[in-house]
């Protein structure tokens, strides 16, 4: 990778495809301006305050690089995956640590400034990214499922063919478990897999008990209509690891 990728900027250097190759098992839509980090993860700015969302779920290849660099343990998925599939068997705590590692790495390399960090999206940021209007409620639990008849693919039920990677019983895709990221069409913000493939850890506690973290988005195992709503949330212990939850990073300014 050429050294000019590592110049200090407020966010990241605009995408240059000749510097970081697009993974061959990942589909890209280049209508929107994207930026790229040192792992080849691509970001778009779509929420206020300069917060940039990764267009893809964190991939096996991304998390494997972190594992090689740090020596942390990572349990294999209970099914076959390729390098472009979403990383699973990753707890909320693991995802947080990945973000911290990438922040430290890219600050050292001059890719991002000390005023920025990688982290998980908040519950409300994720809602905006999936295309929800303003929601009522002070906690994810209070907001969960309140907006009806709106899904990542639109308002149609049942979902049409190609809506995403959901449970085989729905017959909308060709995958039994995870699929490569970017196989299905992106949403209006240029984000892939905001519904289907794997569910996603978010930063927030689910409620004021501060016991469970919130998880958003249906996965490859989900077929129930209420659980596929864009507004649906569920709760998981932050140390849990399973084959249907992954994560997506955001790059954000640190609040002053």
C-alpha positions as CSV (number, residue, x, y, z in Angstrom):
1,X,0.0,0.0,0.0
2,X,1.4,3.4,-0.9
3,X,2.5,5.6,1.9
4,X,0.2,8.5,1.0
5,X,-2.7,6.5,2.4
6,X,-1.4,7.3,5.9
7,X,-1.6,11.1,5.8
8,X,-3.4,12.6,8.9
9,X,-6.9,13.6,8.0
10,X,-10.0,14.2,10.1
11,X,-11.5,11.0,9.0
12,X,-10.0,8.7,6.3
13,X,-8.5,9.1,2.9
14,X,-11.1,8.9,0.0
15,X,-11.3,5.5,-1.5
16,X,-8.6,4.7,-4.1
17,X,-9.3,1.3,-5.6
18,X,-5.8,0.9,-7.0
19,X,-4.4,1.1,-3.5
20,X,-6.7,-1.3,-1.8
21,X,-8.2,-4.0,-4.0
22,X,-11.9,-4.9,-3.6
23,X,-12.2,-8.5,-2.3
24,X,-13.2,-10.7,-5.1
25,X,-16.0,-12.3,-3.1
26,X,-17.5,-8.9,-2.2
27,X,-19.9,-6.9,-4.4
28,X,-19.5,-3.1,-4.5
29,X,-21.8,-0.3,-5.6
30,X,-19.7,2.8,-6.2
31,X,-22.5,5.4,-6.5
32,X,-21.5,6.9,-3.2
33,X,-18.3,8.5,-2.1
34,X,-16.4,6.0,0.2
35,X,-13.3,6.2,2.3
36,X,-11.0,3.3,3.1
37,X,-8.9,2.4,6.2
38,X,-5.7,0.4,6.6
39,X,-7.5,-2.9,6.6
40,X,-9.4,-2.1,3.4
41,X,-12.7,-1.5,5.3
42,X,-14.8,1.0,3.5
43,X,-16.8,3.8,5.2
44,X,-19.6,6.2,4.3
45,X,-20.6,9.3,6.3
46,X,-24.4,9.2,6.8
47,X,-25.2,10.5,10.3
48,X,-24.6,13.8,11.9
49,X,-21.4,14.9,13.7
50,X,-19.0,13.3,11.1
51,X,-19.7,9.7,12.1
52,X,-18.8,7.2,9.3
53,X,-20.3,3.7,9.0
54,X,-18.5,0.7,7.6
55,X,-20.4,-0.3,4.5
56,X,-19.8,-4.0,5.4
57,X,-20.0,-6.1,8.4
58,X,-16.6,-6.9,9.9
59,X,-15.3,-9.8,7.8
60,X,-13.4,-12.9,8.7
61,X,-10.3,-11.5,7.0
62,X,-10.5,-8.4,9.1
63,X,-10.9,-10.1,12.4
64,X,-8.3,-12.7,11.5
65,X,-5.8,-9.9,11.1
66,X,-6.6,-8.7,14.6
67,X,-6.1,-12.2,15.9
68,X,-2.8,-12.6,14.2
69,X,-1.6,-9.2,15.5
70,X,-2.7,-9.7,19.1
71,X,-2.7,-13.5,19.7
72,X,-6.3,-13.4,21.2
73,X,-8.2,-16.6,21.0
74,X,-11.0,-17.0,18.4
75,X,-13.3,-20.0,18.2
76,X,-14.1,-21.3,14.7
77,X,-17.6,-20.9,13.4
78,X,-19.7,-24.1,13.6
79,X,-20.0,-24.0,9.8
80,X,-17.8,-23.3,6.8
81,X,-17.0,-19.6,6.1
82,X,-14.8,-17.8,3.6
83,X,-12.6,-14.7,4.3
84,X,-15.3,-12.4,3.0
85,X,-18.0,-13.7,5.3
86,X,-18.9,-11.8,8.5
87,X,-16.9,-12.7,11.5
88,X,-19.0,-14.6,14.1
89,X,-18.3,-16.2,17.5
90,X,-17.4,-12.7,18.6
91,X,-18.8,-11.2,21.8
92,X,-19.6,-7.6,22.4
93,X,-16.5,-7.4,24.5
94,X,-14.4,-8.9,21.6
95,X,-15.9,-6.4,19.2
96,X,-15.1,-3.5,21.5
97,X,-11.5,-4.8,21.8
98,X,-11.2,-5.0,18.0
99,X,-12.3,-1.4,17.7
100,X,-9.8,-0.3,20.4
101,X,-7.0,-2.2,18.6
102,X,-7.8,-0.7,15.2
103,X,-8.0,2.8,16.8
104,X,-4.5,2.4,18.4
105,X,-3.1,0.9,15.2
106,X,-4.3,3.6,12.9
107,X,-3.3,6.4,15.3
108,X,0.3,5.1,15.3
109,X,0.3,4.8,11.5
110,X,-1.2,8.3,11.1
111,X,-4.3,7.1,9.4
112,X,-6.6,8.8,11.9
113,X,-6.1,11.6,14.3
114,X,-6.2,11.2,18.1
115,X,-9.5,13.0,18.0
116,X,-11.1,10.0,16.3
117,X,-11.9,6.4,17.3
118,X,-13.4,3.2,16.0
119,X,-16.3,1.9,18.0
120,X,-19.6,0.1,17.7
121,X,-22.6,2.1,16.5
122,X,-25.1,3.3,19.1
123,X,-28.6,2.0,18.9
124,X,-29.9,5.4,17.5
125,X,-27.1,5.6,14.9
126,X,-28.0,2.1,13.7
127,X,-31.7,3.1,13.5
128,X,-30.7,6.1,11.2
129,X,-28.5,3.8,9.2
130,X,-31.2,1.3,8.5
131,X,-33.6,4.1,7.5
132,X,-36.0,4.5,10.4
133,X,-37.7,7.7,11.2
134,X,-37.5,9.2,14.7
135,X,-38.4,6.7,17.4
136,X,-40.0,7.2,20.8
137,X,-38.5,5.8,24.0
138,X,-35.4,6.4,26.2
139,X,-33.8,3.0,25.9
140,X,-33.5,0.4,23.1
141,X,-36.0,-1.8,25.0
142,X,-38.6,1.1,25.0
143,X,-38.0,1.7,21.2
144,X,-38.0,-2.0,20.2
145,X,-40.7,-2.9,17.6
146,X,-42.6,0.3,17.9
147,X,-42.4,1.2,14.2
148,X,-44.4,-1.4,12.4
149,X,-44.4,-2.7,8.7
150,X,-41.0,-1.3,7.9
151,X,-38.2,-3.7,7.0
152,X,-34.6,-3.2,5.7
153,X,-35.9,-4.1,2.2
154,X,-39.1,-1.9,2.4
155,X,-42.7,-2.5,3.5
156,X,-43.5,-5.7,1.6
157,X,-44.3,-8.9,3.6
158,X,-43.2,-11.7,3.0
159,X,-39.8,-10.5,1.9
160,X,-39.1,-10.7,-1.9
161,X,-36.3,-12.9,-3.4
162,X,-33.0,-11.2,-2.8
163,X,-34.1,-9.2,0.2
164,X,-31.2,-10.6,2.2
165,X,-29.7,-13.7,3.8
166,X,-32.5,-15.0,6.0
167,X,-33.7,-18.4,7.2
168,X,-34.1,-21.0,4.3
169,X,-37.8,-21.4,5.0
170,X,-38.4,-18.0,3.6
171,X,-36.8,-19.0,0.2
172,X,-35.3,-15.5,-0.5
173,X,-31.7,-16.5,-1.0
174,X,-29.4,-19.4,-1.7
175,X,-27.5,-19.5,1.6
176,X,-28.0,-21.8,4.5
177,X,-25.7,-20.0,7.0
178,X,-23.6,-16.8,6.5
179,X,-22.9,-15.4,3.0
180,X,-20.1,-13.1,1.8
181,X,-20.8,-9.5,2.7
182,X,-22.1,-7.3,-0.1
183,X,-23.9,-10.1,-2.0
184,X,-27.2,-8.4,-1.7
185,X,-28.1,-4.9,-2.7
186,X,-27.2,-2.0,-0.4
187,X,-29.7,0.3,1.2
188,X,-30.1,4.0,0.3
189,X,-27.1,4.9,2.4
190,X,-24.8,2.4,0.6
191,X,-24.7,-0.1,3.5
192,X,-24.9,-3.8,3.0
193,X,-26.5,-6.5,5.2
194,X,-28.4,-4.1,7.4
195,X,-30.9,-7.0,7.5
196,X,-29.9,-10.6,7.1
197,X,-26.6,-12.5,7.2
198,X,-25.8,-11.8,10.9
199,X,-27.2,-9.6,13.6
200,X,-25.1,-6.8,14.9
201,X,-23.8,-5.7,18.3
202,X,-24.5,-2.1,19.2
203,X,-22.8,0.0,21.8
204,X,-25.8,0.5,24.2
205,X,-27.2,-1.4,27.1
206,X,-30.6,-2.8,26.3
207,X,-32.2,-1.1,29.3
208,X,-31.4,0.6,32.6
209,X,-30.5,-2.7,34.2
210,X,-27.1,-2.6,32.4
211,X,-26.9,-6.3,32.1
212,X,-27.5,-7.0,28.4
213,X,-26.2,-5.3,25.3
214,X,-28.5,-4.5,22.4
215,X,-28.4,-6.4,19.1
216,X,-29.9,-5.2,15.9
217,X,-30.9,-6.7,12.6
218,X,-32.2,-10.2,11.7
219,X,-29.7,-13.0,10.8
220,X,-29.5,-16.0,8.5
221,X,-31.6,-18.0,11.0
222,X,-34.6,-15.6,11.4
223,X,-37.9,-16.0,9.7
224,X,-40.4,-14.5,12.2
225,X,-42.1,-11.3,10.9
226,X,-41.8,-9.3,14.2
227,X,-38.1,-10.1,14.5
228,X,-37.4,-8.8,11.0
229,X,-38.7,-5.4,11.5
230,X,-36.1,-2.6,11.2
231,X,-37.2,-1.4,14.6
232,X,-36.8,-4.8,16.4
233,X,-34.1,-5.2,19.1
234,X,-33.1,-8.0,21.2
235,X,-30.7,-8.4,24.2
236,X,-27.7,-10.6,24.7
237,X,-25.1,-10.8,27.5
238,X,-21.9,-9.0,26.4
239,X,-19.7,-12.0,26.8
240,X,-21.8,-14.2,24.6
241,X,-20.4,-15.7,21.4
242,X,-22.5,-17.4,18.7
243,X,-22.7,-18.1,15.0
244,X,-25.4,-15.5,14.1
245,X,-24.1,-12.3,15.7
246,X,-21.3,-10.2,14.3
247,X,-20.6,-6.4,14.2
248,X,-20.0,-3.3,12.1
249,X,-17.6,-0.5,13.0
250,X,-18.1,3.2,12.9
251,X,-15.4,5.8,12.8
252,X,-16.4,8.8,15.0
253,X,-15.0,11.9,16.6
254,X,-14.5,11.6,20.3
255,X,-17.0,13.8,22.2
256,X,-15.3,16.8,23.7
